[in-house]
Amino acid sequence: MKITGVKIHHIEWERGPYHWRDGIMPQGSTARTSLLRILTDEGIEGISPRGAGASIEEIKWQLIGADPLDRERIWQDFWRNLRTSNLGLAIGPVDCALWDLAGKASHMPVYKLLGAMRDRVPAYASTVTLDSLDEYRKLTEECLEKGYKAIKLHAWGRLEQDAALCRALREWTGDDIELMYDASSMFNIFEDAVWFGRRLEEQGFLWYEEPMDHFNVTVLARLAGVLDIPLAVAEATHGGPWDALAQIRAGAADIILTGPLDTYKGGFTGVMKTAHICEGYGIMCAMHGGSIASLHAACAIYNTKYFERLVPETYYTPPGIVDASTEIDGEGYAQPWDTPGLGIEIDWDWVNAHTTGVEE
């Protein structure tokens, strides 16, 4: 089997606006994604719904004529270009599309092809930033009614107000629900980060995510040394498995965030390498992001605990590109479909109607 073509469909659709913490520009009502397709001479194609962040000419130069099952060789060729071109930004979606293709060729779901650890995984509800305690309480109640047993807060990045929200969330959920907090690298004064970490410890939070600048490994190691709550880091850094190793060896990481794996964390190939490094150090390799690729990875990796599901579940998913990642059962679990590849159903009429351009 040989790769004969590459297509990238750029797609836009309308959804409600949302925002993250203070200092991050709010997202408008127009959502955008790119659907990457890798075509072969046997009519099997691999798909990644996250597109690619590099020149299609450079992607084609690397892929056309290659055997799509040579995933490790292709991954290494792409990774070696990370320092000198934009090609490294395409490694995640290209690798995910190749694993989708391999699953279809072997008639297996990707998580089985990776070596399944489980066929379903607990999901945690991951919020956007809301405007009031009442809105957070309403969303919390909805998540608990759906069966979620864990919730992660994205809040304002304001010490006192965020601490009050964390206390309220614990009151609303009781002690049996796991809670996490994502600071989105907001607290870059050491004393502030320590103070807030202590507040999370008081409320029994599972982890403290992105407490300070990801690139400041020195201060993260210092913070990890004084807090009991685990630090979850490496979401926003490049470098894949090597970056994870550096952060672990520096003492900056109690948990490594591997994602979004279908953008700049190296796809399944890169994330499996990262997970094995984390396993060697006895730490959690947490799947970040709510895509179908992250769900398959969470089902394949031993040392991960949850699949992150952004809520509302359909908010970030194009209506015409459907998969199992938005389906949460009454016990709070997510489960890939028992179909070959990633299990993505595409309404091509919808895609064509919302495509702003196609590169090929």
C-alpha positions in Angstrom: 0.0 0.0 0.0 1.3 3.5 -0.9 0.2 7.0 -0.1 -1.1 8.7 -3.2 -2.5 12.0 -1.9 -3.2 14.4 1.0 -6.2 16.7 1.4 -6.9 19.3 4.1 -10.5 20.6 4.3 -10.7 23.9 6.2 -14.1 24.1 8.0 -16.1 26.8 9.8 -19.4 26.6 11.7 -21.3 28.7 14.2 -21.5 28.0 17.9 -21.8 30.0 21.1 -18.9 32.2 22.2 -16.8 31.2 25.3 -13.8 32.4 27.2 -10.9 31.2 29.4 -9.1 33.0 32.2 -8.4 36.7 32.5 -5.8 37.7 30.0 -6.7 35.2 27.3 -8.7 36.5 24.4 -12.3 35.2 24.3 -13.3 32.9 21.5 -15.9 34.1 19.1 -19.0 32.4 17.8 -17.3 31.0 14.7 -15.5 27.7 15.2 -12.8 26.5 12.9 -11.0 23.2 12.3 -9.2 21.4 9.5 -10.0 17.8 8.4 -6.8 16.0 7.2 -7.2 13.1 4.8 -4.4 10.7 3.8 -5.3 8.8 0.6 -3.8 5.5 -0.6 -3.7 3.3 -3.8 -5.9 0.7 -2.1 -8.8 3.1 -1.4 -8.3 3.2 2.3 -7.9 6.6 3.8 -6.8 7.9 7.2 -8.5 10.9 8.8 -7.7 13.3 11.5 -10.4 15.8 12.4 -7.7 18.3 13.8 -6.0 19.1 10.5 -2.4 20.1 10.2 -0.3 23.1 11.0 2.2 23.0 8.1 2.6 23.5 4.4 0.7 20.9 2.5 3.5 20.8 -0.1 6.0 19.9 2.6 3.6 17.2 4.1 3.1 15.7 0.6 6.8 15.8 -0.1 7.3 13.6 3.0 4.3 11.3 2.5 3.6 10.7 -1.2 4.8 7.2 -2.2 5.5 6.1 1.4 4.0 3.0 2.9 1.4 4.4 5.4 2.1 1.5 7.8 5.7 2.7 8.3 4.4 5.0 11.1 7.6 5.0 13.1 9.8 6.0 10.1 7.4 8.7 9.1 7.2 10.0 12.6 10.9 10.2 12.9 11.2 12.0 9.6 8.6 14.6 10.7 10.1 15.0 14.1 13.6 15.7 12.8 12.1 18.7 10.9 10.6 20.3 14.0 13.6 22.6 14.5 13.8 24.0 11.0 10.3 24.1 9.6 6.6 24.0 10.4 6.5 20.3 9.6 6.7 19.4 13.3 3.3 21.1 13.8 1.8 18.5 11.5 3.2 15.5 13.2 0.2 15.0 15.5 -2.6 15.0 12.9 -0.5 13.1 10.4 0.3 10.4 12.9 -3.3 10.2 14.1 -4.5 9.8 10.5 -1.9 7.1 9.9 -3.1 5.1 12.9 -6.7 5.6 11.7 -5.7 4.2 8.4 -3.9 1.3 10.0 -6.9 0.5 12.1 -9.1 0.4 9.0 -6.6 -1.8 7.1 -6.4 -4.3 10.1 -10.1 -4.0 10.9 -9.4 -3.0 14.5 -10.2 0.1 16.6 -7.0 2.2 17.2 -6.9 1.5 21.0 -6.9 -2.2 20.3 -4.1 -1.7 17.7 -2.1 0.2 20.3 -2.6 -2.6 22.8 -5.7 -2.0 24.8 -5.5 -1.5 28.5 -9.3 -1.1 28.8 -12.3 -0.7 26.5 -13.8 2.3 28.5 -12.4 4.9 30.7 -13.8 7.4 33.3 -14.4 10.8 31.9 -14.0 14.1 33.8 -16.0 17.1 32.9 -13.8 20.0 32.0 -15.4 23.5 32.1 -14.8 26.6 30.2 -14.7 29.8 32.3 -18.1 31.0 33.3 -19.2 34.4 34.7 -20.7 33.6 38.1 -21.0 31.1 40.9 -24.6 30.5 39.9 -23.5 29.4 36.4 -20.8 27.1 37.8 -23.3 25.6 40.2 -25.8 24.9 37.4 -23.1 23.3 35.2 -21.9 21.2 38.2 -25.4 19.9 38.8 -25.8 19.0 35.1 -22.5 17.1 35.1 -23.4 15.2 38.2 -26.8 14.3 36.8 -25.1 12.9 33.7 -22.9 10.6 35.8 -19.6 12.4 35.9 -17.5 11.4 38.9 -14.8 14.1 38.3 -14.8 17.8 37.4 -11.9 20.1 36.3 -12.3 23.9 36.8 -11.1 26.5 34.4 -11.7 29.7 36.3 -10.8 33.4 36.2 -7.2 33.3 37.5 -8.0 35.5 40.5 -6.6 34.2 43.7 -9.4 35.0 46.2 -12.3 34.5 43.8 -10.9 31.2 42.4 -10.3 29.9 45.9 -13.9 30.7 46.8 -15.1 28.9 43.7 -13.0 25.9 44.6 -14.5 25.8 48.1 -18.0 26.2 46.7 -17.4 23.4 44.1 -16.4 21.0 46.9 -19.5 21.9 48.8 -21.7 21.3 45.8 -20.1 17.9 44.9 -19.4 16.4 48.3 -16.3 14.4 49.0 -16.8 11.5 46.6 -16.2 13.5 43.4 -12.6 14.1 42.2 -11.8 17.7 41.5 -9.0 19.3 39.5 -8.1 22.9 38.9 -6.4 24.4 35.8 -4.6 27.8 36.4 -3.6 28.1 32.7 -0.2 29.3 33.9 -1.7 32.3 35.7 0.1 32.4 39.0 3.7 33.3 38.2 4.5 34.8 41.5 5.8 31.9 43.6 4.1 32.9 46.8 0.7 33.2 45.0 1.1 29.8 43.4 2.0 28.3 46.8 -0.9 30.0 48.6 -3.4 28.8 46.0 -2.0 25.2 46.0 -2.6 25.2 49.8 -6.2 26.1 49.2 -6.6 23.2 46.8 -5.0 20.8 49.3 -7.5 21.9 51.9 -10.4 20.9 49.5 -8.8 17.6 48.5 -8.2 18.4 44.9 -6.6 15.7 42.8 -4.2 17.9 40.9 -3.0 21.5 40.3 -2.7 22.0 36.5 -0.5 24.6 34.8 0.2 26.5 38.1 3.0 28.6 36.6 4.9 29.1 33.3 5.5 25.7 31.7 8.9 26.8 30.4 10.1 27.8 33.9 11.1 24.3 35.0 13.2 25.7 37.8 10.3 27.4 39.6 8.0 24.5 38.9 10.4 22.1 40.6 10.6 24.5 43.6 6.8 24.6 43.7 6.5 20.8 43.5 8.9 20.6 46.4 6.8 22.6 48.8 3.3 21.4 47.9 1.6 18.1 48.6 -0.9 18.3 45.7 0.5 16.8 42.5 1.4 19.3 39.8 0.2 18.5 36.3 2.5 20.1 33.7 3.8 20.0 30.1 0.5 20.8 28.4 1.8 23.8 26.4 5.4 22.8 25.8 6.8 21.2 22.7 9.3 18.4 22.7 7.0 15.5 23.3 8.6 12.6 25.2 11.9 14.4 25.5 10.3 17.4 27.1 8.4 15.1 29.5 11.6 13.4 30.5 13.3 16.7 31.1 10.5 18.0 33.3 10.4 14.7 35.3 14.1 14.7 35.8 14.1 18.3 37.0 11.5 17.4 39.6 8.9 19.8 38.1 6.3 17.2 37.2 4.1 14.9 39.3 1.8 14.3 36.3 2.6 14.8 32.6 -0.2 16.2 30.4 0.1 14.7 26.9 -2.0 16.7 24.7 -3.6 17.7 22.6 -1.9 14.6 21.1 -3.5 15.3 17.7 -1.8 18.7 17.4 1.7 19.2 18.7 2.4 16.3 21.1 3.4 13.8 18.4 0.2 11.9 17.8 -0.2 8.3 19.2 3.4 7.4 18.4 4.7 10.3 20.5 2.2 9.9 23.3 2.9 6.2 23.7 6.6 7.0 24.1 5.8 9.6 26.7 3.5 7.2 28.6 6.2 4.6 28.8 8.7 7.2 30.1 6.1 8.2 32.8 5.5 4.6 33.6 9.2 4.1 34.3 9.0 6.9 36.8 5.8 5.7 38.3 3.8 8.8 37.5 0.5 9.5 35.7 0.4 10.3 32.0 -2.8 12.3 31.8 -4.6 12.6 28.5 -5.3 16.2 27.7 -8.1 17.3 25.3 -11.5 15.8 24.4 -10.8 14.5 20.9 -11.5 11.0 19.7 -7.8 10.5 19.5 -7.4 11.3 23.2 -10.1 8.8 24.0 -8.4 5.9 22.2 -5.1 6.8 23.8 -6.7 6.8 27.3 -8.0 3.3 26.7 -4.6 2.1 25.5 -2.3 3.5 28.3 -1.9 1.9 31.7 -0.8 4.9 33.7 -3.7 7.3 32.9 -6.8 7.7 35.0 -9.3 9.8 33.0 -10.4 11.1 29.6 -11.0 14.8 29.5 -14.4 15.7 28.2 -15.0 19.4 27.6 -18.5 20.4 28.6 -21.0 20.9 27.1 -19.9 17.7 25.3 -20.8 18.8 21.7 -19.5 22.3 22.1 -16.1 21.8 20.4 -17.2 19.0 18.0 -18.4 19.9 14.4 -22.0 18.7 14.0 -21.1 16.9 10.7 -18.1 15.0 12.1 -19.3 12.6 14.7 -17.5 10.1 17.0 -17.7 8.4 20.4 -15.9 11.2 22.3 -19.1 13.1 23.1 -20.9 10.0 24.5 -20.7 9.7 28.3 -22.7 6.9 29.9 -24.6 7.1 33.2 -21.6 5.9 35.2 -19.4 8.7 33.8 -17.5 6.5 31.3 -16.5 7.2 27.7 -15.9 4.3 25.3 -14.7 4.2 21.7 -16.9 2.5 19.2 -16.1 -1.0 18.2 -15.3 0.1 14.6 -12.0 0.1 12.6 -9.8 3.1 13.0 -10.7 6.1 15.1 -14.4 5.5 14.4 -15.3 8.9 12.8 -18.6 9.3 10.9 -18.5 12.2 8.4 -21.6 13.8 6.9 -19.9 15.0 3.7 -22.9 17.1 2.7 -22.4 19.1 6.0 -18.6 19.2 5.5 -18.9 20.5 1.9 -21.4 23.1 3.0 -19.1 24.4 5.7 -15.7 24.1 3.9 -14.0 27.4 3.2 -11.2 25.8 1.2 -9.4 22.6 0.3 -5.7 22.1 0.0 -4.4 19.1 -2.0 
